[in-house]
Amino acid sequence: MTPLSPQPSLPRRTPRANASVPHSGDVTTAKIQEAVDARDALATALSGAGIQLPAMDVRTPWRDVEGDGSARPAGYALVHLGVCSAPVAHALAAVIRNGATR
């Protein structure tokens, strides 16, 4: 039996300030771009505090179906923070707590 090798660390996610959603004037596209910008700003702020949420991304809800069966585009997008380990959750709580006392 061969010894197990240690798991490689996860790659660090860097904010993608240059990556943007194409602007088409569509409300949904604008909402997605707003969420992408918010995600990148949050990732930058967390990174400055030494915290990384590797599963953070942008999601939109399922499209609603109109009475005629056509899909109505979603009117909003959400920044999904994903999951994190207990130590990262504690670090995030400490940063929030310390920031709240300023």
C-alpha positions in Angstrom: 0.0 0.0 0.0 1.4 3.4 -0.9 1.2 6.3 1.6 -1.4 8.9 0.9 0.0 12.1 -0.4 -1.2 15.4 1.2 -4.0 17.1 -0.7 -2.8 20.1 -2.7 -4.1 23.4 -1.5 -6.9 25.0 -3.3 -6.0 27.7 -5.8 -6.4 31.2 -4.6 -9.2 33.1 -6.3 -8.3 36.5 -7.3 -10.9 39.2 -8.0 -11.6 39.5 -11.7 -12.0 43.3 -12.0 -11.3 43.1 -15.8 -13.9 40.4 -16.4 -17.2 41.9 -17.0 -20.6 40.8 -18.3 -21.4 42.3 -21.7 -23.5 45.3 -21.6 -26.6 45.0 -23.7 -28.9 47.5 -22.0 -30.9 44.6 -20.7 -32.0 44.9 -17.0 -30.9 41.4 -16.3 -27.5 42.0 -17.7 -27.1 45.2 -15.6 -28.2 43.3 -12.5 -25.7 40.6 -13.2 -22.9 43.1 -13.8 -23.8 44.8 -10.5 -23.5 41.5 -8.7 -20.2 40.7 -10.3 -18.9 44.1 -9.3 -20.1 43.6 -5.7 -18.5 40.1 -5.6 -15.2 41.5 -6.8 -15.3 44.3 -4.3 -16.1 41.9 -1.4 -13.4 39.5 -2.6 -10.9 42.3 -2.6 -11.9 43.5 0.9 -11.8 40.0 2.3 -8.5 39.4 0.7 -7.1 42.5 2.4 -8.2 41.0 5.7 -6.5 37.7 4.9 -9.8 35.8 4.2 -10.8 34.0 1.1 -14.2 32.5 0.3 -13.2 30.1 -2.6 -16.8 29.2 -3.7 -18.0 32.8 -4.0 -19.8 33.5 -7.3 -22.8 35.2 -8.9 -26.1 33.4 -9.4 -29.5 34.3 -10.9 -32.8 32.7 -10.0 -34.6 30.3 -12.2 -36.5 32.1 -15.0 -40.2 32.5 -14.4 -42.5 31.2 -17.1 -45.1 33.5 -18.6 -48.7 32.4 -19.3 -47.8 31.7 -22.9 -44.9 29.4 -21.9 -42.1 31.8 -22.7 -39.4 32.5 -20.2 -39.3 35.8 -18.4 -35.7 36.8 -17.6 -34.7 37.1 -14.0 -34.8 40.7 -12.6 -32.0 40.3 -10.2 -28.7 38.4 -9.4 -27.3 37.3 -6.1 -23.7 37.1 -4.8 -23.5 33.6 -3.5 -20.9 33.4 -0.7 -20.6 29.6 -0.8 -19.2 27.5 2.0 -16.1 27.9 4.2 -14.3 26.0 6.9 -14.8 26.7 10.6 -11.5 28.6 10.9 -12.5 30.9 8.0 -15.9 31.5 9.5 -14.2 32.5 12.8 -11.8 34.8 11.0 -14.7 36.4 9.1 -16.7 36.8 12.4 -13.6 38.5 14.0 -13.2 40.9 11.1 -16.8 41.9 11.2 -16.8 42.2 15.0 -13.6 44.4 14.9 -15.0 46.5 12.1 -18.3 47.0 13.9 -16.5 48.5 16.9 -14.8 51.3 14.9 
